[in-house]
Amino acid sequence: MSNNLKRKIKRKKLLKDEKKAEKELQNKISNIFLPDNCSLCNKVFDKKNRDMAMNWMVIAEGETKALICPSCWEKSNKS
């Protein structure tokens, strides 16, 4: 088998694994009970958006969960 073909197969497998991991992350995020918007400014939170999932903050105190957008998080850290 040529190196080019091996590289092509390896790349295809890598892309397939990345896609599978992305879907698993989306499923896990959507299964967690979180509010649909920021607890401070009511900005909408899209549970299927990976960037939002990685940048927004979740504060859990017992059974209650607060979801905070990055801009509100910055404001709260400054004060």
DABELQUI-V989804 format. One record per residue. N is the residue number from 1. RES is the residue in one small letter. SS is DSSP state (H for helix, E for strand, L for the rest). OMEGA is omega as a letter, one per 20 degrees, with the letter a starting at -180 (* if undefined). Layout:
N&RES&SS&OMEGA, N&RES&SS&OMEGA
//
This chain:
1&m&L&a, 2&s&L&r, 3&n&H&a, 4&n&H&r, 5&l&H&r, 6&k&H&r, 7&r&H&a, 8&k&H&r, 9&i&H&a, 10&k&H&r, 11&r&H&a, 12&k&H&r, 13&k&H&r, 14&l&H&r, 15&l&H&r, 16&k&H&r, 17&d&H&r, 18&e&H&r, 19&k&H&r, 20&k&H&r, 21&a&H&r, 22&e&H&r, 23&k&H&r, 24&e&H&r, 25&l&H&r, 26&q&H&r, 27&n&H&a, 28&k&H&r, 29&i&H&a, 30&s&H&r, 31&n&H&r, 32&i&L&r, 33&f&L&r, 34&l&L&r, 35&p&L&a, 36&d&L&r, 37&n&E&a, 38&c&L&a, 39&s&L&a, 40&l&L&a, 41&c&L&r, 42&n&L&r, 43&k&L&a, 44&v&E&r, 45&f&L&r, 46&d&L&a, 47&k&L&a, 48&k&L&a, 49&n&L&a, 50&r&H&a, 51&d&H&r, 52&m&H&a, 53&a&H&a, 54&m&H&a, 55&n&H&a, 56&w&L&a, 57&m&E&r, 58&v&E&r, 59&i&E&a, 60&a&E&r, 61&e&E&a, 62&g&L&a, 63&e&L&a, 64&t&E&r, 65&k&E&r, 66&a&E&r, 67&l&E&a, 68&i&E&r, 69&c&L&a, 70&p&H&a, 71&s&H&r, 72&c&H&r, 73&w&H&r, 74&e&H&a, 75&k&H&a, 76&s&H&r, 77&n&H&r, 78&k&H&a, 79&s&L&*
//
